[in-house]
Amino acid sequence: MLNSKQFWTLNVLGLAALVLVIANMVAFSHNRDAQVDVNTRGAYIQQAAQLQPLYQQIIKALADLSVRNNDPQLREVLAKQGISVSTTPPPAAQPPAPAAQPKK
Amino acid sequence: MSSVPPTSDARTGAAAPSMQRQAPHHSHERTEREREPAPTGHGPFVPLLLLALAVVLWPAYQAVQLNKERQNLATVFANQKTQYDTAVKLRTSLDTVARDTATLASNGNADAKLIVQELAKRGITINPNAPAAEPPTADR
């Protein structure tokens, strides 16, 4: 037979095991949810990376067409994105400086 | 070899002087042996303690591993924040531009129509009435 001390030692160990098992179940569930969140966000980031060239192409097409056809509506669409398109032509290239005369 | 029974009791070591006197002495000895208490030092505590320790240590090890996994996931989640914010911004901007362009095209803007047609050639159709896609939860 077990004496009192042995009995309570085994009881405490059994209780600790029970608590640990329940805590592990909860932690496992939380970790699984966290893993799902991380995977979902990773997929979202991956999709956004794939959409970035498309976004840039649309913006470039809008800018080209708005400048070419002087379309204020397209310019407004771009302005909503914080993109301003100016129709002022770039300054003409400076004429090349005359070549230095070789000294005689 | 022939199996001759020993003349002395092997368990007690006592000599058996004759067969007639041995029988009552032997039964008396067996009765005394049955009355002896069980040998001490082999109680159930030690095996039960070992079993209990094994039952405690295994989930304790699992708990440590699960805690490490949780910390790693939290680190990955935190490291995704910048990329995630950029992705949300990009998706929002793309949705807005596409929706505005499609609206302009439906209103008769030729340039917007051209863009929508080019996108349609690539298999991209814009539904201006579609609700904006909900990004995954930002906080846990």
gemmi code that builds the backbone of each chain (N, CA, C; Angstrom):
import gemmi

chains = {
    "A": [
        ("MET", (0.842, -1.203, 0.000), (0.000, 0.000, 0.000), (0.876, 1.252, 0.000)),
        ("LEU", (0.327, 2.324, -0.475), (1.050, 3.588, -0.506), (0.815, 4.321, 0.802)),
        ("ASN", (1.878, 4.964, 1.265), (1.642, 5.826, 2.417), (1.087, 7.162, 1.923)),
        ("SER", (0.813, 8.028, 2.851), (0.123, 9.269, 2.494), (0.981, 10.139, 1.566)),
        ("LYS", (2.265, 10.195, 1.881), (3.147, 11.048, 1.076), (3.232, 10.531, -0.364)),
        ("GLN", (3.366, 9.248, -0.501), (3.447, 8.668, -1.847), (2.139, 8.863, -2.608)),
        ("PHE", (1.066, 8.692, -1.899), (-0.254, 8.856, -2.532), (-0.415, 10.271, -3.092)),
        ("TRP", (-0.060, 11.258, -2.286), (-0.253, 12.635, -2.741), (0.782, 13.022, -3.792)),
        ("THR", (1.979, 12.452, -3.713), (2.967, 12.707, -4.769), (2.443, 12.234, -6.118)),
        ("LEU", (1.917, 11.044, -6.142), (1.379, 10.517, -7.403), (0.165, 11.311, -7.864)),
        ("ASN", (-0.633, 11.760, -6.913), (-1.797, 12.565, -7.291), (-1.377, 13.892, -7.914)),
        ("VAL", (-0.369, 14.525, -7.310), (0.108, 15.800, -7.853), (0.678, 15.600, -9.255)),
        ("LEU", (1.431, 14.529, -9.431), (1.985, 14.268, -10.766), (0.874, 13.990, -11.780)),
        ("GLY", (-0.110, 13.248, -11.372), (-1.227, 12.993, -12.281), (-1.979, 14.258, -12.631)),
        ("LEU", (-2.173, 15.127, -11.650), (-2.853, 16.394, -11.913), (-2.018, 17.266, -12.849)),
        ("ALA", (-0.704, 17.284, -12.616), (0.168, 18.065, -13.498), (0.090, 17.538, -14.927)),
        ("ALA", (0.064, 16.241, -15.072), (-0.059, 15.659, -16.414), (-1.365, 16.066, -17.067)),
        ("LEU", (-2.420, 16.053, -16.300), (-3.729, 16.441, -16.855), (-3.722, 17.899, -17.297)),
        ("VAL", (-3.177, 18.763, -16.429), (-3.121, 20.188, -16.774), (-2.269, 20.400, -18.023)),
        ("LEU", (-1.142, 19.711, -18.086), (-0.265, 19.873, -19.251), (-0.946, 19.391, -20.527)),
        ("VAL", (-1.660, 18.300, -20.425), (-2.337, 17.788, -21.624), (-3.392, 18.779, -22.104)),
        ("ILE", (-4.155, 19.344, -21.175), (-5.187, 20.317, -21.577), (-4.529, 21.573, -22.153)),
        ("ALA", (-3.454, 22.027, -21.503), (-2.750, 23.207, -22.019), (-2.187, 22.943, -23.404)),
        ("ASN", (-1.688, 21.747, -23.614), (-1.155, 21.409, -24.936), (-2.253, 21.381, -25.986)),
        ("MET", (-3.407, 20.894, -25.611), (-4.516, 20.891, -26.572), (-4.867, 22.316, -26.985)),
        ("VAL", (-4.935, 23.210, -26.007), (-5.263, 24.610, -26.310), (-4.155, 25.245, -27.151)),
        ("ALA", (-2.899, 24.994, -26.761), (-1.779, 25.581, -27.503), (-1.733, 25.050, -28.933)),
        ("PHE", (-2.016, 23.786, -29.082), (-2.015, 23.214, -30.439), (-3.088, 23.864, -31.298)),
        ("SER", (-4.256, 24.080, -30.703), (-5.334, 24.727, -31.455), (-4.957, 26.151, -31.846)),
        ("HIS", (-4.373, 26.888, -30.889), (-3.955, 28.256, -31.187), (-2.882, 28.280, -32.265)),
        ("ASN", (-1.937, 27.374, -32.168), (-0.872, 27.340, -33.170), (-1.415, 27.007, -34.554)),
        ("ARG", (-2.390, 26.131, -34.593), (-2.976, 25.795, -35.894), (-3.678, 27.016, -36.487)),
        ("ASP", (-4.397, 27.765, -35.650), (-5.054, 28.979, -36.137), (-4.018, 29.999, -36.611)),
        ("ALA", (-2.939, 30.124, -35.827), (-1.893, 31.065, -36.220), (-1.242, 30.646, -37.525)),
        ("GLN", (-1.066, 29.353, -37.698), (-0.481, 28.866, -38.947), (-1.396, 29.170, -40.132)),
        ("VAL", (-2.688, 29.019, -39.925), (-3.645, 29.345, -40.994), (-3.572, 30.837, -41.321)),
        ("ASP", (-3.485, 31.682, -40.284), (-3.383, 33.130, -40.526), (-2.124, 33.463, -41.321)),
        ("VAL", (-1.021, 32.876, -40.914), (0.248, 33.158, -41.602), (0.176, 32.698, -43.050)),
        ("ASN", (-0.399, 31.527, -43.272), (-0.499, 31.019, -44.646), (-1.431, 31.891, -45.486)),
        ("THR", (-2.537, 32.328, -44.897), (-3.479, 33.168, -45.639), (-2.831, 34.493, -46.018)),
        ("ARG", (-2.137, 35.083, -45.064), (-1.476, 36.352, -45.368), (-0.361, 36.173, -46.378)),
        ("GLY", (0.344, 35.066, -46.284), (1.391, 34.801, -47.273), (0.823, 34.669, -48.678)),
        ("ALA", (-0.311, 33.982, -48.784), (-0.951, 33.843, -50.096), (-1.437, 35.198, -50.606)),
        ("TYR", (-1.956, 36.020, -49.693), (-2.435, 37.359, -50.079), (-1.266, 38.209, -50.587)),
        ("ILE", (-0.144, 38.136, -49.879), (1.039, 38.900, -50.298), (1.541, 38.394, -51.648)),
        ("GLN", (1.509, 37.093, -51.824), (1.961, 36.512, -53.082), (1.074, 36.960, -54.244)),
        ("GLN", (-0.228, 36.965, -54.017), (-1.147, 37.418, -55.062), (-0.913, 38.884, -55.396)),
        ("ALA", (-0.677, 39.684, -54.362), (-0.430, 41.109, -54.603), (0.842, 41.319, -55.407)),
        ("ALA", (1.851, 40.497, -55.131), (3.096, 40.612, -55.908), (2.857, 40.268, -57.374)),
        ("GLN", (1.953, 39.318, -57.605), (1.648, 38.972, -58.994), (0.816, 40.057, -59.673)),
        ("LEU", (0.052, 40.816, -58.887), (-0.802, 41.858, -59.465), (-0.061, 43.169, -59.682)),
        ("GLN", (1.106, 43.297, -59.083), (1.814, 44.578, -59.186), (2.166, 44.951, -60.630)),
        ("PRO", (2.670, 44.033, -61.461), (2.930, 44.418, -62.861), (1.663, 44.861, -63.584)),
        ("LEU", (0.550, 44.202, -63.303), (-0.709, 44.597, -63.935), (-1.089, 46.021, -63.530)),
        ("TYR", (-0.930, 46.310, -62.259), (-1.245, 47.663, -61.783), (-0.361, 48.697, -62.476)),
        ("GLN", (0.908, 48.389, -62.582), (1.823, 49.331, -63.222), (1.482, 49.514, -64.706)),
        ("GLN", (1.083, 48.441, -65.363), (0.716, 48.552, -66.776), (-0.554, 49.389, -66.950)),
        ("ILE", (-1.500, 49.200, -66.066), (-2.740, 49.995, -66.171), (-2.433, 51.466, -65.940)),
        ("ILE", (-1.627, 51.741, -64.933), (-1.278, 53.133, -64.650), (-0.526, 53.737, -65.837)),
        ("LYS", (0.387, 52.962, -66.400), (1.166, 53.465, -67.535), (0.246, 53.717, -68.739)),
        ("ALA", (-0.681, 52.807, -68.972), (-1.610, 52.989, -70.095), (-2.501, 54.207, -69.868)),
        ("LEU", (-2.978, 54.372, -68.649), (-3.810, 55.544, -68.345), (-3.017, 56.833, -68.552)),
        ("ALA", (-1.779, 56.822, -68.072), (-0.965, 58.030, -68.215), (-0.676, 58.322, -69.683)),
        ("ASP", (-0.334, 57.288, -70.449), (-0.037, 57.492, -71.865), (-1.261, 58.038, -72.607)),
        ("LEU", (-2.390, 57.410, -72.361), (-3.599, 57.832, -73.082), (-4.060, 59.213, -72.637)),
        ("SER", (-3.907, 59.497, -71.347), (-4.351, 60.817, -70.889), (-3.485, 61.922, -71.482)),
        ("VAL", (-2.209, 61.633, -71.660), (-1.315, 62.638, -72.248), (-1.542, 62.718, -73.751)),
        ("ARG", (-1.658, 61.556, -74.371), (-1.772, 61.527, -75.823), (-3.071, 62.181, -76.282)),
        ("ASN", (-4.169, 61.861, -75.612), (-5.478, 62.369, -76.030), (-5.971, 63.533, -75.176)),
        ("ASN", (-5.117, 63.931, -74.245), (-5.464, 65.042, -73.361), (-6.834, 64.777, -72.692)),
        ("ASP", (-6.893, 63.625, -72.036), (-8.160, 63.170, -71.449), (-8.190, 63.558, -69.967)),
        ("PRO", (-9.029, 64.493, -69.599), (-9.055, 64.910, -68.183), (-9.657, 63.845, -67.266)),
        ("GLN", (-10.526, 63.008, -67.803), (-11.136, 61.982, -66.945), (-10.104, 60.936, -66.515)),
        ("LEU", (-9.283, 60.549, -67.464), (-8.229, 59.604, -67.096), (-7.245, 60.248, -66.135)),
        ("ARG", (-6.994, 61.528, -66.346), (-6.081, 62.234, -65.441), (-6.670, 62.284, -64.022)),
        ("GLU", (-7.989, 62.390, -63.977), (-8.642, 62.409, -62.662), (-8.515, 61.051, -61.968)),
        ("VAL", (-8.642, 60.002, -62.782), (-8.461, 58.656, -62.207), (-7.066, 58.516, -61.629)),
        ("LEU", (-6.090, 59.014, -62.358), (-4.714, 58.943, -61.866), (-4.520, 59.833, -60.645)),
        ("ALA", (-5.180, 60.982, -60.655), (-5.026, 61.909, -59.529), (-5.569, 61.299, -58.246)),
        ("LYS", (-6.583, 60.436, -58.368), (-7.104, 59.766, -57.176), (-6.043, 58.871, -56.533)),
        ("GLN", (-5.118, 58.416, -57.362), (-4.043, 57.566, -56.848), (-2.815, 58.376, -56.442)),
        ("GLY", (-2.965, 59.706, -56.517), (-1.827, 60.548, -56.162), (-0.810, 60.657, -57.267)),
        ("ILE", (-1.242, 60.373, -58.486), (-0.324, 60.437, -59.625), (-0.726, 61.615, -60.488)),
        ("SER", (0.179, 62.525, -60.689), (-0.104, 63.688, -61.527), (0.663, 63.534, -62.834)),
        ("VAL", (-0.049, 63.839, -63.903), (0.553, 63.722, -65.226), (0.635, 65.116, -65.807)),
        ("SER", (1.820, 65.540, -66.207), (1.987, 66.863, -66.804), (2.197, 66.690, -68.298)),
        ("THR", (1.601, 67.635, -69.035), (1.723, 67.548, -70.489), (2.796, 68.459, -71.020)),
        ("THR", (3.459, 69.139, -70.118), (4.515, 70.035, -70.590), (5.653, 69.193, -71.146)),
        ("PRO", (6.082, 69.536, -72.336), (7.157, 68.740, -72.923), (8.449, 68.927, -72.145)),
        ("PRO", (9.255, 67.957, -72.139), (10.536, 68.102, -71.456), (11.375, 69.159, -72.153)),
        ("PRO", (12.198, 69.851, -71.402), (13.021, 70.915, -72.014), (13.911, 70.342, -73.114)),
        ("ALA", (14.034, 71.181, -74.157), (14.855, 70.738, -75.300), (16.288, 70.507, -74.852)),
        ("ALA", (16.859, 69.583, -75.527), (18.235, 69.256, -75.167), (19.154, 70.409, -75.504)),
        ("GLN", (20.078, 70.663, -74.623), (21.018, 71.758, -74.840), (21.907, 71.423, -76.039)),
        ("PRO", (22.146, 72.421, -76.875), (23.063, 72.143, -77.990), (24.440, 71.783, -77.458)),
        ("PRO", (25.055, 70.879, -78.126), (26.375, 70.461, -77.624), (27.362, 71.615, -77.660)),
        ("ALA", (28.139, 71.642, -76.623), (29.133, 72.712, -76.521), (30.163, 72.542, -77.637)),
        ("PRO", (30.594, 73.665, -78.154), (31.597, 73.552, -79.221), (32.862, 72.882, -78.701)),
        ("ALA", (33.363, 72.097, -79.575), (34.579, 71.382, -79.174), (35.710, 72.364, -78.959)),
        ("ALA", (36.433, 72.063, -77.952), (37.558, 72.964, -77.647), (38.559, 72.923, -78.785)),
        ("GLN", (38.996, 74.125, -79.093), (39.989, 74.206, -80.169), (41.330, 73.714, -79.665)),
        ("PRO", (41.837, 72.828, -80.385), (43.173, 72.379, -79.928), (44.176, 73.510, -80.043)),
        ("LYS", (44.951, 73.627, -79.025), (45.959, 74.689, -79.030), (47.063, 74.323, -80.000)),
        ("LYS", (47.478, 75.351, -80.675), (48.594, 75.128, -81.592), (49.904, 75.359, -80.874)),
    ],
    "B": [
        ("MET", (20.324, -40.286, -15.498), (20.245, -40.220, -14.037), (18.836, -40.494, -13.594)),
        ("SER", (18.721, -41.152, -12.497), (17.390, -41.427, -11.964), (16.975, -40.297, -11.052)),
        ("SER", (15.720, -39.982, -11.043), (15.242, -38.858, -10.246), (14.868, -39.359, -8.862)),
        ("VAL", (15.826, -39.303, -8.021), (15.595, -39.744, -6.638), (15.252, -38.523, -5.816)),
        ("PRO", (14.178, -38.499, -5.055), (13.857, -37.316, -4.252), (14.902, -37.108, -3.168)),
        ("PRO", (15.255, -35.862, -2.927), (16.287, -35.598, -1.921), (15.787, -35.971, -0.536)),
        ("THR", (16.739, -36.271, 0.250), (16.376, -36.669, 1.610), (16.221, -35.471, 2.520)),
        ("SER", (16.741, -34.327, 2.098), (16.610, -33.139, 2.946), (15.724, -32.112, 2.239)),
        ("ASP", (15.089, -31.287, 3.029), (14.234, -30.230, 2.480), (15.117, -29.119, 1.910)),
        ("ALA", (14.970, -28.901, 0.600), (15.850, -27.918, -0.054), (15.523, -26.502, 0.381)),
        ("ARG", (14.281, -26.207, 0.720), (13.912, -24.826, 1.063), (14.338, -24.459, 2.483)),
        ("THR", (14.274, -25.456, 3.379), (14.617, -25.145, 4.770), (16.002, -25.604, 5.135)),
        ("GLY", (16.516, -26.547, 4.381), (17.830, -27.064, 4.717), (17.792, -28.029, 5.889)),
        ("ALA", (16.624, -28.282, 6.411), (16.529, -29.179, 7.563), (16.528, -30.626, 7.091)),
        ("ALA", (17.209, -31.440, 7.794), (17.278, -32.850, 7.429), (15.989, -33.544, 7.821)),
        ("ALA", (15.604, -34.501, 6.992), (14.391, -35.261, 7.284), (14.808, -36.621, 7.816)),
        ("PRO", (14.680, -36.841, 9.092), (15.159, -38.105, 9.651), (14.371, -39.291, 9.139)),
        ("SER", (13.117, -39.177, 8.985), (12.351, -40.323, 8.482), (11.120, -39.818, 7.776)),
        ("MET", (10.557, -40.650, 6.945), (9.391, -40.268, 6.178), (8.161, -40.119, 7.053)),
        ("GLN", (8.102, -40.816, 8.107), (6.905, -40.751, 8.951), (6.863, -39.464, 9.745)),
        ("ARG", (8.004, -38.988, 10.165), (8.013, -37.773, 10.989), (8.062, -36.502, 10.137)),
        ("GLN", (8.325, -36.691, 8.894), (8.504, -35.487, 8.052), (7.177, -34.811, 7.722)),
        ("ALA", (6.147, -35.576, 7.534), (4.892, -35.013, 7.062), (4.296, -33.977, 8.002)),
        ("PRO", (4.122, -34.252, 9.279), (3.530, -33.215, 10.151), (4.433, -31.996, 10.285)),
        ("HIS", (5.759, -32.170, 10.324), (6.677, -31.044, 10.441), (6.588, -30.157, 9.196)),
        ("HIS", (6.451, -30.774, 8.019), (6.412, -30.027, 6.767), (5.153, -29.165, 6.680)),
        ("SER", (4.021, -29.705, 7.035), (2.774, -28.935, 6.971), (2.809, -27.781, 7.968)),
        ("HIS", (3.401, -27.976, 9.088), (3.500, -26.908, 10.075), (4.375, -25.769, 9.553)),
        ("GLU", (5.432, -26.151, 8.849), (6.340, -25.124, 8.310), (5.658, -24.315, 7.211)),
        ("ARG", (4.882, -24.985, 6.382), (4.193, -24.278, 5.306), (3.199, -23.275, 5.886)),
        ("THR", (2.539, -23.650, 6.960), (1.578, -22.741, 7.582), (2.276, -21.503, 8.128)),
        ("GLU", (3.437, -21.704, 8.679), (4.174, -20.542, 9.198), (4.614, -19.631, 8.053)),
        ("ARG", (4.992, -20.260, 6.940), (5.446, -19.448, 5.813), (4.295, -18.626, 5.238)),
        ("GLU", (3.126, -19.198, 5.226), (1.968, -18.444, 4.714), (1.617, -17.284, 5.619)),
        ("ARG", (1.928, -17.441, 6.911), (1.616, -16.350, 7.832), (2.657, -15.239, 7.795)),
        ("GLU", (3.776, -15.483, 7.126), (4.822, -14.452, 7.089), (4.347, -13.253, 6.278)),
        ("PRO", (4.681, -12.043, 6.711), (4.287, -10.864, 5.926), (5.052, -10.824, 4.618)),
        ("ALA", (4.466, -10.118, 3.634), (5.120, -9.973, 2.334), (6.418, -9.219, 2.501)),
        ("PRO", (7.411, -9.568, 1.717), (8.692, -8.852, 1.848), (8.527, -7.382, 1.512)),
        ("THR", (9.127, -6.524, 2.293), (9.002, -5.084, 2.102), (10.019, -4.611, 1.072)),
        ("GLY", (9.815, -3.288, 0.532), (10.764, -2.708, -0.420), (10.351, -2.902, -1.856)),
        ("HIS", (9.283, -3.572, -2.137), (8.826, -3.774, -3.508), (7.390, -3.312, -3.654)),
        ("GLY", (7.069, -2.167, -3.075), (5.711, -1.651, -3.182), (5.460, -1.067, -4.554)),
        ("PRO", (4.270, -0.633, -4.809), (3.932, -0.108, -6.147), (4.362, 1.332, -6.368)),
        ("PHE", (4.974, 1.954, -5.339), (5.234, 3.386, -5.479), (6.268, 3.685, -6.554)),
        ("VAL", (7.358, 2.932, -6.570), (8.440, 3.241, -7.527), (7.969, 3.077, -8.973)),
        ("PRO", (7.354, 1.967, -9.339), (6.869, 1.890, -10.733), (5.800, 2.919, -11.050)),
        ("LEU", (4.954, 3.189, -10.069), (3.938, 4.219, -10.324), (4.578, 5.587, -10.478)),
        ("LEU", (5.603, 5.839, -9.690), (6.298, 7.132, -9.809), (6.956, 7.266, -11.178)),
        ("LEU", (7.591, 6.195, -11.627), (8.218, 6.236, -12.949), (7.172, 6.466, -14.046)),
        ("LEU", (6.076, 5.793, -13.903), (5.003, 5.959, -14.883), (4.463, 7.387, -14.864)),
        ("ALA", (4.278, 7.904, -13.662), (3.745, 9.265, -13.546), (4.732, 10.278, -14.105)),
        ("LEU", (6.027, 10.050, -13.844), (7.023, 10.972, -14.400), (7.016, 10.940, -15.925)),
        ("ALA", (6.899, 9.766, -16.481), (6.834, 9.672, -17.943), (5.595, 10.370, -18.485)),
        ("VAL", (4.499, 10.195, -17.783), (3.245, 10.806, -18.233), (3.306, 12.326, -18.105)),
        ("VAL", (4.088, 12.830, -17.159), (4.209, 14.289, -16.994), (5.254, 14.852, -17.944)),
        ("LEU", (6.374, 14.153, -18.082), (7.478, 14.720, -18.862), (7.154, 14.792, -20.354)),
        ("TRP", (6.392, 13.851, -20.858), (6.085, 13.879, -22.287), (5.232, 15.091, -22.653)),
        ("PRO", (4.131, 15.368, -21.989), (3.406, 16.606, -22.316), (4.174, 17.870, -21.972)),
        ("ALA", (5.078, 17.772, -20.993), (5.902, 18.953, -20.708), (6.815, 19.255, -21.899)),
        ("TYR", (7.399, 18.228, -22.458), (8.237, 18.415, -23.649), (7.402, 18.961, -24.812)),
        ("GLN", (6.218, 18.415, -24.965), (5.331, 18.913, -26.021), (4.969, 20.373, -25.800)),
        ("ALA", (4.755, 20.733, -24.542), (4.399, 22.119, -24.243), (5.535, 23.059, -24.621)),
        ("VAL", (6.762, 22.639, -24.334), (7.918, 23.475, -24.707), (7.982, 23.638, -26.219)),
        ("GLN", (7.801, 22.532, -26.934), (7.854, 22.605, -28.394), (6.723, 23.467, -28.958)),
        ("LEU", (5.549, 23.338, -28.397), (4.421, 24.147, -28.870), (4.653, 25.624, -28.588)),
        ("ASN", (5.299, 25.909, -27.451), (5.600, 27.304, -27.147), (6.614, 27.875, -28.129)),
        ("LYS", (7.615, 27.072, -28.471), (8.591, 27.524, -29.477), (7.912, 27.761, -30.824)),
        ("GLU", (7.024, 26.866, -31.181), (6.310, 27.007, -32.452), (5.457, 28.269, -32.448)),
        ("ARG", (4.831, 28.543, -31.313), (4.000, 29.742, -31.219), (4.843, 31.001, -31.377)),
        ("GLN", (6.029, 31.001, -30.742), (6.912, 32.164, -30.872), (7.389, 32.331, -32.312)),
        ("ASN", (7.708, 31.234, -32.972), (8.141, 31.324, -34.367), (7.017, 31.868, -35.255)),
        ("LEU", (5.814, 31.400, -35.012), (4.687, 31.887, -35.809), (4.433, 33.365, -35.558)),
        ("ALA", (4.594, 33.778, -34.303), (4.407, 35.202, -33.998), (5.468, 36.039, -34.701)),
        ("THR", (6.685, 35.527, -34.761), (7.759, 36.251, -35.452), (7.461, 36.360, -36.944)),
        ("VAL", (7.045, 35.259, -37.541), (6.717, 35.277, -38.975), (5.559, 36.242, -39.236)),
        ("PHE", (4.578, 36.201, -38.351), (3.409, 37.069, -38.516), (3.826, 38.536, -38.437)),
        ("ALA", (4.715, 38.841, -37.496), (5.176, 40.227, -37.356), (6.017, 40.646, -38.553)),
        ("ASN", (6.814, 39.728, -39.076), (7.648, 40.055, -40.232), (6.824, 40.261, -41.503)),
        ("GLN", (5.630, 39.716, -41.527), (4.771, 39.885, -42.703), (4.079, 41.245, -42.725)),
        ("LYS", (4.192, 42.006, -41.649), (3.353, 43.197, -41.532), (3.629, 44.215, -42.640)),
        ("THR", (4.907, 44.492, -42.886), (5.239, 45.487, -43.901), (4.762, 45.047, -45.281)),
        ("GLN", (5.065, 43.806, -45.620), (4.629, 43.291, -46.920), (3.107, 43.252, -47.011)),
        ("TYR", (2.497, 42.924, -45.901), (1.040, 42.835, -45.905), (0.414, 44.216, -46.108)),
        ("ASP", (0.948, 45.230, -45.420), (0.419, 46.582, -45.595), (0.591, 47.050, -47.041)),
        ("THR", (1.770, 46.770, -47.612), (2.006, 47.128, -49.005), (1.035, 46.402, -49.930)),
        ("ALA", (0.804, 45.139, -49.638), (-0.106, 44.351, -50.483), (-1.530, 44.884, -50.398)),
        ("VAL", (-1.955, 45.245, -49.200), (-3.319, 45.784, -49.048), (-3.451, 47.096, -49.818)),
        ("LYS", (-2.405, 47.924, -49.702), (-2.440, 49.207, -50.409), (-2.493, 48.991, -51.920)),
        ("LEU", (-1.681, 48.065, -52.393), (-1.649, 47.786, -53.829), (-2.986, 47.246, -54.311)),
        ("ARG", (-3.552, 46.307, -53.573), (-4.837, 45.729, -53.983), (-5.930, 46.793, -53.980)),
        ("THR", (-5.902, 47.668, -52.979), (-6.905, 48.724, -52.920), (-6.758, 49.677, -54.098)),
        ("SER", (-5.510, 50.047, -54.377), (-5.272, 50.954, -55.498), (-5.683, 50.312, -56.816)),
        ("LEU", (-5.329, 49.059, -56.992), (-5.677, 48.364, -58.239), (-7.195, 48.260, -58.394)),
        ("ASP", (-7.858, 47.928, -57.301), (-9.320, 47.839, -57.367), (-9.930, 49.183, -57.736)),
        ("THR", (-9.414, 50.248, -57.123), (-9.966, 51.575, -57.386), (-9.739, 51.989, -58.837)),
        ("VAL", (-8.512, 51.791, -59.319), (-8.190, 52.175, -60.696), (-9.020, 51.365, -61.680)),
        ("ALA", (-9.100, 50.081, -61.440), (-9.853, 49.229, -62.374), (-11.331, 49.602, -62.361)),
        ("ARG", (-11.845, 49.840, -61.154), (-13.273, 50.182, -61.077), (-13.555, 51.529, -61.758)),
        ("ASP", (-12.687, 52.513, -61.516), (-12.886, 53.822, -62.151), (-12.759, 53.727, -63.666)),
        ("THR", (-11.777, 52.938, -64.106), (-11.602, 52.787, -65.553), (-12.807, 52.100, -66.181)),
        ("ALA", (-13.297, 51.075, -65.517), (-14.474, 50.377, -66.053), (-15.697, 51.287, -66.048)),
        ("THR", (-15.803, 52.118, -65.009), (-16.939, 53.053, -64.958), (-16.855, 54.062, -66.092)),
        ("LEU", (-15.633, 54.569, -66.319), (-15.446, 55.503, -67.430), (-15.775, 54.825, -68.759)),
        ("ALA", (-15.343, 53.587, -68.890), (-15.616, 52.875, -70.147), (-17.109, 52.686, -70.345)),
        ("SER", (-17.794, 52.361, -69.276), (-19.249, 52.179, -69.415), (-19.956, 53.497, -69.673)),
        ("ASN", (-19.300, 54.597, -69.285), (-19.887, 55.913, -69.553), (-19.525, 56.439, -70.938)),
        ("GLY", (-18.709, 55.698, -71.663), (-18.441, 56.085, -73.037), (-17.073, 56.660, -73.293)),
        ("ASN", (-16.193, 56.620, -72.307), (-14.853, 57.160, -72.526), (-14.076, 56.207, -73.433)),
        ("ALA", (-13.594, 56.720, -74.547), (-12.947, 55.852, -75.545), (-11.626, 55.308, -75.023)),
        ("ASP", (-10.871, 56.144, -74.340), (-9.574, 55.675, -73.834), (-9.761, 54.590, -72.772)),
        ("ALA", (-10.738, 54.815, -71.910), (-11.000, 53.796, -70.887), (-11.497, 52.510, -71.533)),
        ("LYS", (-12.300, 52.647, -72.592), (-12.764, 51.450, -73.304), (-11.581, 50.676, -73.879)),
        ("LEU", (-10.650, 51.441, -74.426), (-9.476, 50.788, -75.012), (-8.717, 49.987, -73.955)),
        ("ILE", (-8.564, 50.576, -72.784), (-7.846, 49.873, -71.707), (-8.619, 48.633, -71.280)),
        ("VAL", (-9.940, 48.778, -71.153), (-10.753, 47.623, -70.734), (-10.677, 46.511, -71.780)),
        ("GLN", (-10.677, 46.908, -73.049), (-10.581, 45.891, -74.103), (-9.227, 45.187, -74.074)),
        ("GLU", (-8.187, 45.975, -73.834), (-6.856, 45.352, -73.770), (-6.769, 44.376, -72.595)),
        ("LEU", (-7.381, 44.788, -71.494), (-7.383, 43.872, -70.343), (-8.201, 42.619, -70.646)),
        ("ALA", (-9.320, 42.807, -71.348), (-10.161, 41.654, -71.683), (-9.414, 40.689, -72.602)),
        ("LYS", (-8.552, 41.241, -73.474), (-7.767, 40.365, -74.346), (-6.844, 39.471, -73.527)),
        ("ARG", (-6.421, 39.988, -72.378), (-5.533, 39.201, -71.507), (-6.323, 38.336, -70.528)),
        ("GLY", (-7.615, 38.345, -70.696), (-8.425, 37.499, -69.813), (-8.796, 38.139, -68.500)),
        ("ILE", (-8.648, 39.473, -68.424), (-8.974, 40.173, -67.184), (-10.238, 40.977, -67.411)),
        ("THR", (-11.275, 40.609, -66.709), (-12.531, 41.348, -66.799), (-12.743, 42.106, -65.500)),
        ("ILE", (-13.266, 43.302, -65.641), (-13.484, 44.170, -64.473), (-14.967, 44.260, -64.208)),
        ("ASN", (-15.342, 43.972, -63.005), (-16.730, 44.123, -62.591), (-16.803, 45.309, -61.629)),
        ("PRO", (-17.278, 46.470, -62.121), (-17.259, 47.649, -61.241), (-18.195, 47.545, -60.056)),
        ("ASN", (-19.149, 46.644, -60.127), (-20.108, 46.523, -59.028), (-19.699, 45.469, -58.001)),
        ("ALA", (-18.605, 44.789, -58.258), (-18.193, 43.746, -57.315), (-17.700, 44.390, -56.028)),
        ("PRO", (-18.019, 43.795, -54.902), (-17.510, 44.346, -53.640), (-16.006, 44.150, -53.537)),
        ("ALA", (-15.382, 45.061, -52.829), (-13.932, 44.971, -52.674), (-13.579, 43.723, -51.875)),
        ("ALA", (-12.496, 43.084, -52.314), (-12.055, 41.857, -51.633), (-11.572, 42.190, -50.238)),
        ("GLU", (-12.031, 41.406, -49.284), (-11.612, 41.638, -47.899), (-10.230, 41.036, -47.686)),
        ("PRO", (-9.306, 41.854, -47.207), (-7.999, 41.270, -46.890), (-8.108, 40.375, -45.665)),
        ("PRO", (-7.186, 39.433, -45.512), (-7.206, 38.599, -44.303), (-6.992, 39.443, -43.064)),
        ("THR", (-7.349, 38.883, -41.939), (-7.302, 39.643, -40.685), (-5.907, 40.160, -40.444)),
        ("ALA", (-5.855, 41.415, -40.027), (-4.554, 42.026, -39.806), (-4.008, 41.682, -38.426)),
        ("ASP", (-4.898, 41.500, -37.480), (-4.449, 41.230, -36.108), (-5.002, 39.906, -35.656)),
        ("ARG", (-4.222, 39.270, -34.799), (-4.689, 38.024, -34.219), (-5.083, 38.261, -32.780)),
    ],
}
model = gemmi.Model(1)
for chain_id, residues in chains.items():
    chain = gemmi.Chain(chain_id)
    for i, (resn, *xyz) in enumerate(residues, 1):
        res = gemmi.Residue()
        res.name, res.seqid = resn, gemmi.SeqId(i, " ")
        for name, pos in zip(("N", "CA", "C"), xyz):
            atom = gemmi.Atom()
            atom.name, atom.element = name, gemmi.Element(name[0])
            atom.pos, atom.b_iso = gemmi.Position(*pos), 0.0
            res.add_atom(atom)
        chain.add_residue(res)
    model.add_chain(chain)
structure = gemmi.Structure()
structure.add_model(model)
structure.setup_entities()
